[in-house]
Amino acid sequence: MKNNAKKQLILQKDSLSSIKCWFLSRLLNTDSEKGYVLVIAIALLFGLASLVLVYARSSRIEQVSNTAAVDSTSGFYGAEAALNERANEITKIYQSNTIPSGTSPESTMACFDNSISDGTGDYQCKTYQFSGGDSERSGYSATTYVLEKNGGIGNVGNVPPGDNHAGLNMIEYGHSIIALAFKDSDVQQRQQQGSDQGKGAIAILQMDIKNRLIPLFQFAAFYKDDLEIFPGADMTLSGPVHTNADLYIGGQLQEVKGEVTTAGENIHDQKKVSTPISPSQYQSEIIDRFKIPSLKVGIDPLGLPEPDFLEPSGEYYTKADIRIKFTPTGTNQSTYGEDIPFTIEVIERTQANNTPVSAPVAVSLTSAQKHSLRQPVLVGEQLASISGSSESFDNDTDSQYYAKAKNPDFSACKPVYKANFSDMRKKIKSAFPSTWNSLTPQQKRDAAQFAHQLLVTRVQEETSPLKFKDLDKVGGIPGLVFTNNMANIPQSLATFQVAKLNSLTPNEIAALPYPDASGNTVQRCFAPAPLTDIGRDASNHNKPPFRFFNNRENDNNGRDMRLLQINIKSLTIWNYEGIYLDGSQLKSANQLLFKTAPADNKAPANSFQALGMAARDTSDDGLVMYLAINSSSYTNAGGNTSPYGFAIVEGNQLPGLGSDNTFNLNDPTGLTIASNQAVYLQGDYNTRNKQPASILSDSLNVLSNKCFDPNKVINKEDNMNCNDSTKNNNNSLGNALQTVMNVAFLAGNDETKGGLYNGGLENYPRLHESWSGIPLRYRGSFVSLGTPNHVNGKWPGTGGKFYNAPNRQWDYDTEFNDAKNLPPLTPRFSAMKQESFIRSFDQ
């Protein structure tokens, strides 16, 4: 069988050879030209076939190469986009005045391994999807995570020379952001094959960034929108100036002593002039004219707090130490006088050893405690014995007493007559002093203390607030009657006709002179109510004793406002030695609003701090008070024509710690007041034992020292200047008086529209009096983060029922250049800087 198969194979080979020979012989035997053509044709055929094969192979290689290039490029851009998105997310956290938190994944592979934590919070793994560009191309994804540098601790320092805002205080945080890009089809294939996830990245990128948090109050003026400066009188600005939009500058501005930066691309003269100043003219028209040391136009916009950061959902409400909510009853209601128009929550955040409270809890004041805050406060022996002084201010701008009081007046109140009765009211001067002086020292002490206890009891029993001037009237407090058969009269008073006290006014009873425990003669007196409801809901509501008419609101036609007046001095006194009536018992209000630091002999004598009355709170660098009204219950408060607001009076001395203090090791604290409504700041502010201070509000109004009537309230009718509520015809109190303020402002400002000027920086504070060149002396910082949300009356110009301009003695407070002197919870802007960008090719 094997031999036969072999023979058959040989025969087959021979047959093939025969066929080849026959084919060649046929070619050779045909016409020679035809044969050559055929050979050439076949050769060309084979050559073309080879070229087709080569082209096909080359095309395949090119296609694969192009696909790889597209994948690489798409992956790179996808990873870069993911880096930028993650960087923006981190930056937005800083813009909200908070710090990123969480833990980073243990490694890159943790993002793809379900058995390992992929991190938490702001640092965890996060994947972004990107389209492939068409339906036939695979999509892409980029997985990112964040690493914090320096253990998440910010570096405190100054912005380096050459950078925008060089020299300003900052806290700088560093982060590394990692991004790995993948082709979706590759990921799916690995999942099907059970291969390691996270491998096969087509792009691996790393971005190192720095986020700088720079306090806003380090600028003489800082505007989110267009900044317009056109003062009618000579004006100099000391300190940096920034606008996140365009700058309009001119008028009688003389000099800007600080760097000027704009995120807008243009600088203009007046806003009604559409053509901006040419950059080629900046040197002569801007830098030289206003003596600007540095001008930078068109820088990157700065990251600012969100518009609602002052709303009750924002940071200032959350972190406040005292929250006061205005809850006014309608002035046409029968219960208007009796209803308590506010609620108060207090949150203790600092312990006696100056360490944080681990779990702060909000505590609400009781009705009895709140009721007490509406009545005058009988000041104790120690405070009442502090004599007044003739404080003054220097006119030399270089003097330390230019904006700080020289020989500050730390007196709490003034007794209505001297201890020797020399200036007592004539009607009783002839009879009462001789009777009182016939008593022994102990009898005087017993009589005075008995009378004072009854006095306080009757004040606290009053269901409606007493007017301060009622304390100057005999019978000014209903039910304040003394008889010899009263319970608890001391036996030592047997020789004294108690009924003679009935001839005295409440203020005269408070001033009864008697020896204290040390034998020193003391008298007492009243401080005004810490909180007072001001205003009416409509002009025909005549029941409220006090009114505030804002002529600027309602398209300059005016509007009656409802304001809750907060007396800073009285509030601090009440927190130290106030009394409230709990049922039938008088109880102390000591430290109900805030815990106090020990008496400090490093502070100025007789100041709150020296007497142990200052707040010990050091959380967020000091005391924060938040003022609001519930827009759900008071719908007008939520719109842009809110009739509500808050007035701050008698803030000459604040309840914080000054720069020389023992409790916080010379790091001052101070006070920040924040509100989502309008604030009216009256009189000298923060001029005694100066501290870091700020007021943040929807809009900001300034009233002079004159706008404080004998009832110790602000009171204003439908006219320029404030009025006297003790007069039947509400006589005008007269033109403004010189007023000095040391405080940073953040508030909304108008926009210039339709040719109507917004008043410019020179009219940042809204005025309501005839200043007519009287000095308004101010040291601080003007910050505007937009237009007012709730109280937005347009600038009306001067004259009429509105105001006449002051002598604006305004300047930046250079003490803010030291970070420790910045107010509590100072808002900050965020500036992100890319430090490095790295592409890795190894995984």
Secondary structure, 3 states (H helix, E strand, C coil): CHHHHHHHHHHHHHHHHHHHHHHHHHHHHCCHHHHHHHHHHHHHHHHHHHHHHHHHHHHHHHHHHHHHHHHHHHHHHHHHHHHHHHHHHHHHHHHCCCCCCCCCCCCHHHHCCCCCCCCCHHHCCEEEEECCCCCCCCCEEEEEEEEECHHHCCEEEECCCCCCCCCCEEEEEEEEEEEEEEEHHHHHHHHHHCCCCCCCCCEEEEEEEEEEEEEHHHCCEEECCCEEECCCCCEEEECCEEECCCEEECCCEEEEECCEEECCCCEECCCCCCCCCCHHHHHHHHHHCCCCCCEEECCCCCECCCCCCCCCCCHHHHHCCEEEEECCCCCCCCCCCCCCCEEEEEECCECCCCCECCCCCEEECCHHHHHHCCCCEEECHHHHCCCCCCCECCCCCCCCCCCCCECCCCCCCCCCCCCCCCCCCHHHHCCHHHHHHCCCHHHHHHHHHHHHHHHHHHHHHCCCCCCHHHHHCCCCCCCCCCCCCCCCCCHHHCCCCHHHHHHCCHHHHHCCCEECCCCCEECCEEECCCEEEEECCCCCCCCCCCCEEECCHHHHCCEECEEEEEEHHHHHHHHHHCEEEECCEEEECCCCCCCECCCCCCCCCCCHHHHCCCECCCHHHCEEEEEEECCCCCHHHHCCECCEEEEEECEEECCCCCCCCCCCCCCCCCEEEEECCEEEEECCEEEECCCCEEEECCCEEEECCCCCCCCCCCCECCCCCCECCCCCCCCECCCCCCEEEEEEEECCCCCCECCECCCCHHHCCEECCECCCCEEEEEEEEEECCCCCCECCCCCCCECCCEECCEEEEEECHHHHCHHHCCCCCCEEEEEEEEEEEEECCC
